[in-house]
Each structure stands twice: as C-alpha cells, then as structure tokens.
C-alpha cells in the first residue's frame, strides 16, 4: 500500500539553552493510505506535538513531513491553510463545536467556507449525520446533547470536506468508558466507509485493538 503520511527524522525543540525541551527526537514513520494508526504514549511523550507537526499546525526544527504527496514542511502559510482546509481534518477531545449552531449547521460549516452549493451541502450533512447515528438530532445545539453525541458531531464535521487524513487527539479523553468505546468503533467504521486515513492519539487499549497499527512514542522518540 502507498504511504499517505511520511515522517522523516523530525525534531522539535521548545525553549533554548539549558531549559530546552526536546519534544521530538528524530521521529520517522509512515502511515499507509486507508489505515487507522493509534499513536500511544504517556502525557508529555510528544504525541500532540507530533500530530501538530503532521497536520501543519506546527513546524519542526529539522526533518520532513509529506502528506498526500505534498511536503508539509516546505509549504508557506497559504499552502498550509489549503492543506488544512481541503485534505486534513482534526477531532479534539474538547469537541470544539460552535455553541450557537445546530448539529447540522456545525457539520455544514466547513462546506459553507468552501462555498459548496446549498443542495449539495444539505445532502452531505444529512449523509454524515446518518453515518454517525445522529439523524434525529440535526436541529439540536451542543448544549442539548451529551458528550458522546457532541463528539459524533465533531467527527461528522471533520469528514464534511472529504479529507484524506483525519487527525484525532485523544478523541475519547472526556468521555466515559462506554461512550468512548462507541466513538472509537465509529472512527474505525468511518475509516472504512469514507476511505479516510486516521492518525489517532490515545491511551485506550480498545482503540489500540481497533487500529491497523500502533506506534508508541516515549520521550519524543517512536518505536514504529
């Protein structure tokens, strides 16, 4: 299979002098297209920094990252914005929904930004809400939904623009165990149904079992 993500000898440091923190130390790995990879490690191990570098939210000090054929580390700000808008989407443990918008409006927000025609947008939103099991909650606002439902809306929104890569940073971190398991099973299902590639940081052994591959990170280094 072809690698959708290729990370080579990536270093990321914060601070300077004796106080320098080496968040990433020569990280290299590939993520095959259409797979779900679990990124596992303790808090402070470098997981979030690595996800941010892969997704173009942060730049490494050394090394290269290639996503879907583009070298992310060589893109300017406009190129990074395009990458995040068109090919990379994010799911965070804090959900990040817009409180004043309904579930359907939250899911459709990326399509509005992309100026997708209204009829096409409504069709895509309806399909995604059905995919995540929330067809009956389209008109509800985040405050009227459970944590698990909000995370499902966040996943649907992340899929709205048909990204090539879905990055999820501890997506079940604020959910109870049962709800977390259902969200993780949903992520596995959308990888297969939408053909998306997923890179998911987690502490949960259930997510590790659902993943095609597990990458462990410790002190900024990976055992890939």
Protein Blocks (a to p, Z undefined) as FASTA:
>chain_A
ZZfbdcehiacdedehjllccfbghiacdddehiacdddddehilpmmmmmmmnopaccf
bdcddeehiafklpcfklmmmmmmmmpccddfklopafkbcfklmmmmmmmmnopafklm
mmmmmmmmmmnopmmmmmpcfklpcfklmmmmmmmmmmmnopabdcdehkllmpcfklmm
mmmmmmmmmmmmnopacddddfbfklmmmpmbdcddeehiacZZ
